[in-house]
Structure formats: C-alpha cells, structure tokens
C-alpha cells in the first residue's frame, strides 16, 4: 500500500522544481502527480473544490500521456485561471493506446484567498522517469518555473 502521495526532490534541480510521485495504480499515480503540480503553484488547502472540469486525452506512450496531462493542468491555470487540486483519473490501455479520462474540481484563482507559490510554466521530460515497482507506480518529473 502506498502511503506517501509525492515528495519534492530538493537537490535534483536548482532553478526548477522536481517531484517524485507514487500510486498504487496508474490512476492514483496520475492523481497524485496532479496534486504535486498544484502544490507547486498554490497551497492546495486554500483552494475550494467547487468548479468541475472534465477532459479526455490519449497517447500511445504512457510517459508522454503523463506529461501532457500535467501540462493540461498548467493550461487550465493559464487560460482559464483555475487551480485544480482534486483530480480523479482513469487510465486504460487498449490496443496499444492509453486513454485518460479526468474529472477535476478546483477554483478560480483569487489572489486574496489563495496562498500562491510558484508560477509553473510546464511539465518537462527533463530527468523524467516512470516505472512500476512491484504493484505500485513511481514517477519523477521536473516542472519549469
């Protein structure tokens, strides 16, 4: 059983922020990765979870799907002024294609209400890794800030 959702890898990069995320399956790994991303931008407990957003994505490459998924969350922050700390994800693989359906809850950015942290520009492939260890999944990614 995976207890920890994610941790900051403080000594891995100097100008950006790196995370290692965990999940008992791919769905939990993606959800915890979304929480790590949100935690880089804002204190999640200051964000109300009242605005619902749904989207779907697909990719032949699971690694690319995770990076694209994280960048979709950055898009919502930049284009829609939304922080989305609570994300439920379902990832399925069929015929060599990974399909993702996401349901997120968040809030419009409010400079008076939210405790803002870094302005994430993108999730990157720099030092990226994702692997299954036993029954659990681990991912490492760097966020460009």
C-alpha positions as CSV (number, residue, x, y, z in Angstrom):
1,X,0.0,0.0,0.0
2,X,1.3,3.4,-1.0
3,X,1.1,5.9,1.9
4,X,3.0,8.9,0.6
5,X,1.5,10.7,-2.4
6,X,4.6,12.7,-3.5
7,X,7.7,14.3,-2.4
8,X,9.8,17.3,-3.6
9,X,13.3,16.3,-4.8
10,X,15.0,19.4,-3.5
11,X,18.6,18.6,-4.5
12,X,17.8,17.2,-8.0
13,X,17.4,20.6,-9.8
14,X,18.4,24.2,-8.9
15,X,16.2,26.6,-10.9
16,X,13.1,24.4,-11.3
17,X,11.2,22.0,-9.0
18,X,11.3,18.2,-9.2
19,X,8.8,15.7,-7.8
20,X,8.6,12.0,-7.2
21,X,5.0,10.8,-7.1
22,X,3.5,7.5,-6.1
23,X,0.4,5.5,-6.7
24,X,-1.0,2.0,-6.1
25,X,-2.0,2.1,-9.7
26,X,-1.8,4.4,-12.7
27,X,-5.0,6.2,-11.8
28,X,-3.6,7.1,-8.3
29,X,-0.2,8.0,-9.8
30,X,-1.7,10.5,-12.2
31,X,-4.0,12.0,-9.5
32,X,-1.1,12.3,-7.1
33,X,1.1,13.9,-9.8
34,X,-1.7,16.5,-10.4
35,X,-1.7,17.2,-6.6
36,X,2.1,17.6,-6.7
37,X,1.8,20.1,-9.6
38,X,-0.9,22.0,-7.9
39,X,1.2,22.1,-4.7
40,X,4.0,23.8,-6.6
41,X,1.6,26.6,-7.6
42,X,-0.6,27.1,-4.6
43,X,-1.2,25.8,-1.1
44,X,-3.9,23.2,-2.0
45,X,-5.9,23.6,1.2
46,X,-6.6,27.3,0.3
47,X,-8.3,26.2,-2.9
48,X,-12.1,25.4,-2.8
49,X,-13.1,22.4,-4.8
50,X,-16.2,23.8,-6.5
51,X,-15.6,24.3,-10.2
52,X,-15.9,21.0,-12.1
53,X,-13.8,20.3,-15.3
54,X,-13.7,17.1,-17.4
55,X,-11.4,16.2,-20.2
56,X,-10.1,13.2,-22.1
57,X,-6.7,12.5,-23.7
58,X,-4.9,9.7,-25.3
59,X,-1.4,8.7,-26.4
60,X,0.5,5.6,-27.5
61,X,3.2,6.5,-25.0
62,X,2.4,6.4,-21.3
63,X,5.2,8.7,-20.3
64,X,4.0,11.3,-22.8
65,X,0.5,10.9,-21.6
66,X,1.6,11.9,-18.0
67,X,3.5,14.9,-19.2
68,X,0.6,16.0,-21.5
69,X,-1.8,15.5,-18.6
70,X,0.2,17.7,-16.3
71,X,0.6,20.4,-19.0
72,X,-3.2,20.3,-19.4
73,X,-3.5,21.4,-15.8
74,X,-1.0,24.2,-16.5
75,X,-3.2,25.2,-19.4
76,X,-6.2,25.5,-17.1
77,X,-4.2,27.6,-14.8
78,X,-3.0,29.9,-17.6
79,X,-6.0,30.1,-19.9
80,X,-9.0,29.6,-17.5
81,X,-7.4,31.0,-14.3
82,X,-8.2,27.7,-12.5
83,X,-6.3,25.8,-9.8
84,X,-7.4,22.1,-9.9
85,X,-6.0,20.3,-6.8
86,X,-8.5,17.5,-6.8
87,X,-8.3,15.3,-9.9
88,X,-9.8,11.9,-10.4
89,X,-8.2,10.0,-13.3
90,X,-9.0,6.8,-15.1
91,X,-6.3,5.4,-17.4
92,X,-7.0,2.4,-19.6
93,X,-4.8,0.7,-22.2
94,X,-6.4,-0.9,-25.3
95,X,-4.7,-2.0,-28.5
96,X,-1.5,-0.1,-27.6
97,X,-3.3,3.2,-26.9
98,X,-3.5,4.7,-23.4
99,X,-6.8,6.6,-22.9
100,X,-7.2,9.0,-20.0
101,X,-10.5,10.5,-18.6
102,X,-10.1,13.2,-15.9
103,X,-12.6,14.8,-13.6
104,X,-11.2,17.7,-11.7
105,X,-12.5,20.1,-9.0
106,X,-11.0,23.5,-8.3
107,X,-11.5,27.2,-8.1
108,X,-10.8,30.4,-10.0
109,X,-7.6,32.0,-9.0
110,X,-8.1,34.6,-6.2
111,X,-5.0,36.5,-5.2
112,X,-6.7,37.4,-1.9
113,X,-7.8,33.9,-0.9
114,X,-5.2,31.6,-2.3
115,X,-1.7,31.2,-0.9
116,X,0.3,31.5,-4.2
117,X,3.6,29.8,-4.7
118,X,5.5,29.3,-8.0
119,X,4.1,30.1,-11.5
120,X,4.7,26.8,-13.3
121,X,5.3,27.2,-17.0
122,X,5.3,23.5,-18.0
123,X,6.0,19.9,-17.0
124,X,9.0,18.7,-18.8
125,X,10.8,15.5,-19.9
126,X,14.0,16.7,-18.2
127,X,15.0,13.8,-15.8
128,X,11.6,12.2,-16.4
129,X,11.1,8.6,-15.3
130,X,8.1,6.4,-14.7
131,X,8.1,2.8,-13.6
132,X,6.1,0.1,-12.0
133,X,7.7,-1.2,-8.8
134,X,6.0,-4.4,-7.6
135,X,2.3,-3.4,-7.8
136,X,2.9,0.3,-7.2
137,X,3.9,3.1,-9.7
138,X,6.5,5.8,-9.3
139,X,7.1,8.9,-11.5
140,X,9.7,11.6,-11.4
141,X,9.3,14.8,-13.3
142,X,10.6,18.4,-13.4
143,X,8.4,21.5,-13.5
144,X,9.7,24.5,-15.4
145,X,9.1,27.6,-13.2
